[in-house]
Amino acid sequence: MNKRIYRVGIWEESGGYVDIEAESMDKAEEDAGELLLEHGFDDLMYLNGKKLQTISRIKYVKYTHGSSEVISVENVNQ
């Protein structure tokens, strides 16, 4: 049997909360955006105790939801 190569599109969405110590609501939002860009969502949501200590502004993390699915398949053998 000849096997073919297929390109399969996948998608994932995740969400959660971080409690951040900041001078104001605007600063907390800004800091959260910077931390998200710097560390990525997965690193922020799954912080272990040691890494959490290195990001002292974060006081609490809660992962709340996730969803994933296969969105497309195409044959790449032309």
C-alpha positions in Angstrom: 0.0 0.0 0.0 1.4 3.4 -1.0 1.2 6.0 1.8 0.7 9.6 1.0 1.5 12.8 2.9 -1.3 14.9 4.2 -1.2 18.4 5.7 -3.6 18.5 8.6 -4.6 21.9 10.0 -5.1 22.0 13.8 -6.4 24.7 16.1 -6.3 25.3 19.9 -7.8 27.9 22.2 -7.0 28.3 25.8 -7.8 30.8 28.5 -7.2 31.6 32.1 -6.4 34.3 34.7 -3.4 35.7 36.4 -3.4 37.9 39.4 -0.8 40.6 39.0 0.5 43.1 41.5 0.5 46.6 39.9 0.0 50.3 40.7 -3.3 50.5 38.6 -5.7 48.4 36.5 -4.1 49.8 33.3 -0.6 48.9 34.5 -1.8 45.3 35.4 -3.2 44.9 31.9 0.0 46.2 30.4 2.1 43.9 32.5 0.0 40.9 31.7 0.4 41.6 28.0 4.2 42.0 28.4 4.4 38.7 30.4 2.3 36.9 27.8 4.6 38.0 25.0 7.7 37.3 27.0 6.8 33.9 28.4 3.9 32.6 26.3 0.5 31.4 27.5 1.5 27.8 28.4 4.5 29.0 30.5 2.3 31.4 32.4 -0.5 28.9 33.0 1.6 26.1 34.1 4.1 27.9 36.3 5.8 25.8 38.9 6.8 27.2 42.2 10.4 28.0 41.2 9.5 29.9 38.0 6.6 31.7 39.7 9.1 33.2 42.1 11.1 34.6 39.2 8.0 36.5 38.0 7.3 38.3 41.3 4.4 40.4 39.9 2.3 37.2 39.4 0.5 36.2 42.6 -2.0 33.6 41.3 -2.6 31.6 38.1 -5.8 29.8 37.1 -6.2 27.9 33.8 -10.0 28.0 33.0 -10.6 26.4 29.6 -9.3 24.9 26.5 -10.6 23.7 23.2 -8.9 22.1 20.2 -9.9 20.5 16.9 -8.7 19.4 13.5 -9.8 22.0 11.0 -8.6 20.8 7.6 -6.8 18.1 5.6 -5.2 18.3 2.2 -3.1 16.0 0.1 0.4 17.4 -0.4 1.5 14.8 -3.0 1.1 16.5 -6.3 
